[in-house]
Amino acid sequence: MFETLTERISAALKKLSGRGVLRPEDVDTALREVRLALLEADVNFRVVKDFSEKVKERAVGAEVMTSLSPAQQVVRVVHEELVALLGGEEGAAGLRYAPAPPTIVLLVGLQGSGKTTTSVKLALLARREGHRPALIALDLRRPAAVDQLRVLAEREKIAFFSGQGTVEEIALTSVAEARKAGCDVVILDTAGRLQVDPELMGELVRLGQAVRATETLLVADAMTGQEAVNVGLAFDQAVGLDGVILTKLDGDARGGAALSLRAATGKPIRFVGIGEKPADLEVFHADRMASRILGMGDVLTLIEKAQATMDQETAAQLERNVRAGRITFDDLLLQMRQLRGMGSMESVVAMLPGGARLKDQVAGPEAEREVARTEAIILSMTRQERAHPERIDGSRRKRIARGSGTQVADVNRVLRSREQMEQMIKQLTGGRPGKGGFDLGKLMGMRPR
């Protein structure tokens, strides 16, 4: 996401580096390229105009910091204005729960925006936060929509309710049943249309009045660009929105919808969908997103993902092995699966500062295939071989290669990689268990909580 925008803005701001003094015309030239980059990213032109005027006013004014160079001043101003444009801390609250349960979340949006899958992701997020969610299917118009939600709910072991009658009747009955079942968060998946129409809005108005939703959230497709703004304005006028969930952000390299929606509708972006997996829904943080756009990475989100994918027991065992200056193939397998649980290699690399420059080297289809090959080789080893790699002789290497569908050369490469990693760890720890100039376990983010 934001790939092209990041490249263009980074290139424009880079031209300012190395200058002792920035003249107004230097700032004008850089901002002209930033404006073009934003417009090409499908950002609303009024939003672009207001943004560039605010940046210029601050960048050429008296607001300076002695610890920063002139170019760094401009980058700081651009970052702060991007954060403001994206809504500041408005959306970072996540899901707001009702003081007296159940919390009722009404999801609205056009057909194809991803409401059904988003409702499941939102339910899983609520469950991770200690709540008991329930899903209610209210899309009676799209063929098999109810069955789709039922299948997804059963797969993730989430309570599911539906029924017969009008949408309002099904909603009221299902909410009552969910409450009896002990569910304290109820998510309503409503019907969509290919376009905004009076019939759709009328149904949503009646539904909202019947259930008195705690939150009404618009699910908008990021890939629709500026059209997402028009959709947001229409839904807000009809039913009143509390926020936006922006989906398919991983498929939109431009990012215009994210940068336009908050400014045009006045409604905060609350969550973003960044993939197809059930866990690929993030609470929206404007400051982190602004850092991604400027190529500064998003280390905080990366750390949160790492913590969420590793339990205390496995983290403690891995740290013990590392402190002992030893890495087994079981440790490598654990790390690979943890990485996969955090998303694609490309999405993980994108969260690193300067990750855009590394993407072509360590991400992409070939990198994903390489990880899969390595995992197949490790899984072809016996439990004893994974724990004691030094026992793997020539005949065992041939057997492992046959079992994994690879070549002996591939097996040798994986064995060498583990040895090199182990040698590096021993160097970092001074060759002695638990010794060294810094906390290696903490460095690797493996400290159990």
Rosetta blueprint (number, residue, H / E / L):
1 M L
2 F L
3 E H
4 T H
5 L H
6 T H
7 E H
8 R H
9 I H
10 S H
11 A H
12 A H
13 L H
14 K H
15 K L
16 L L
17 S L
18 G L
19 R L
20 G L
21 V L
22 L L
23 R L
24 P H
25 E H
26 D H
27 V H
28 D H
29 T H
30 A H
31 L H
32 R H
33 E H
34 V H
35 R H
36 L H
37 A H
38 L H
39 L H
40 E H
41 A L
42 D L
43 V L
44 N L
45 F H
46 R H
47 V H
48 V H
49 K H
50 D H
51 F H
52 S H
53 E H
54 K H
55 V H
56 K H
57 E H
58 R H
59 A H
60 V L
61 G L
62 A L
63 E L
64 V L
65 M L
66 T L
67 S L
68 L L
69 S L
70 P H
71 A H
72 Q H
73 Q H
74 V H
75 V H
76 R H
77 V H
78 V H
79 H H
80 E H
81 E H
82 L H
83 V H
84 A H
85 L H
86 L L
87 G L
88 G L
89 E L
90 E L
91 G H
92 A H
93 A H
94 G L
95 L L
96 R L
97 Y L
98 A L
99 P L
100 A L
101 P L
102 P L
103 T E
104 I E
105 V E
106 L E
107 L E
108 V E
109 G L
110 L L
111 Q L
112 G L
113 S L
114 G L
115 K H
116 T H
117 T H
118 T H
119 S H
120 V H
121 K H
122 L H
123 A H
124 L H
125 L H
126 A H
127 R H
128 R H
129 E L
130 G L
131 H L
132 R L
133 P E
134 A E
135 L E
136 I E
137 A E
138 L E
139 D L
140 L L
141 R L
142 R L
143 P L
144 A L
145 A H
146 V H
147 D H
148 Q H
149 L H
150 R H
151 V H
152 L H
153 A H
154 E H
155 R H
156 E L
157 K L
158 I L
159 A E
160 F E
161 F E
162 S L
163 G L
164 Q L
165 G L
166 T L
167 V H
168 E H
169 E H
170 I H
171 A H
172 L H
173 T H
174 S H
175 V H
176 A H
177 E H
178 A H
179 R H
180 K H
181 A L
182 G L
183 C L
184 D L
185 V E
186 V E
187 I E
188 L E
189 D E
190 T E
191 A L
192 G L
193 R L
194 L L
195 Q L
196 V L
197 D L
198 P H
199 E H
200 L H
201 M H
202 G H
203 E H
204 L H
205 V H
206 R H
207 L H
208 G H
209 Q H
210 A H
211 V H
212 R L
213 A L
214 T L
215 E E
216 T E
217 L E
218 L E
219 V E
220 A E
221 D E
222 A H
223 M H
224 T H
225 G L
226 Q L
227 E H
228 A H
229 V H
230 N H
231 V H
232 G H
233 L H
234 A H
235 F H
236 D H
237 Q H
238 A H
239 V H
240 G L
241 L L
242 D L
243 G E
244 V E
245 I E
246 L E
247 T E
248 K L
249 L H
250 D H
251 G H
252 D L
253 A L
254 R L
255 G L
256 G H
257 A H
258 A H
259 L H
260 S H
261 L H
262 R H
263 A H
264 A H
265 T H
266 G L
267 K L
268 P L
269 I E
270 R E
271 F E
272 V E
273 G E
274 I L
275 G L
276 E L
277 K L
278 P L
279 A L
280 D L
281 L E
282 E E
283 V E
284 F L
285 H L
286 A H
287 D H
288 R H
289 M H
290 A H
291 S H
292 R H
293 I H
294 L L
295 G L
296 M L
297 G L
298 D L
299 V H
300 L H
301 T H
302 L H
303 I H
304 E H
305 K H
306 A H
307 Q H
308 A H
309 T L
310 M L
311 D L
312 Q H
313 E H
314 T H
315 A H
316 A H
317 Q H
318 L H
319 E H
320 R H
321 N H
322 V H
323 R H
324 A L
325 G L
326 R L
327 I L
328 T L
329 F H
330 D H
331 D H
332 L H
333 L H
334 L H
335 Q H
336 M H
337 R H
338 Q H
339 L H
340 R H
341 G H
342 M L
343 G L
344 S L
345 M H
346 E H
347 S H
348 V H
349 V H
350 A H
351 M L
352 L L
353 P L
354 G L
355 G H
356 A H
357 R H
358 L H
359 K H
360 D H
361 Q H
362 V H
363 A L
364 G L
365 P H
366 E H
367 A H
368 E H
369 R H
370 E H
371 V H
372 A H
373 R H
374 T H
375 E H
376 A H
377 I H
378 I H
379 L H
380 S L
381 M L
382 T L
383 R H
384 Q H
385 E H
386 R H
387 A H
388 H L
389 P H
390 E H
391 R H
392 I L
393 D L
394 G H
395 S H
396 R H
397 R H
398 K H
399 R H
400 I H
401 A H
402 R H
403 G H
404 S H
405 G L
406 T L
407 Q L
408 V H
409 A H
410 D H
411 V H
412 N H
413 R H
414 V H
415 L H
416 R H
417 S H
418 R H
419 E H
420 Q H
421 M H
422 E H
423 Q H
424 M H
425 I H
426 K H
427 Q H
428 L H
429 T L
430 G L
431 G L
432 R L
433 P L
434 G L
435 K L
436 G L
437 G L
438 F L
439 D L
440 L H
441 G H
442 K H
443 L H
444 M L
445 G L
446 M L
447 R L
448 P L
449 R L
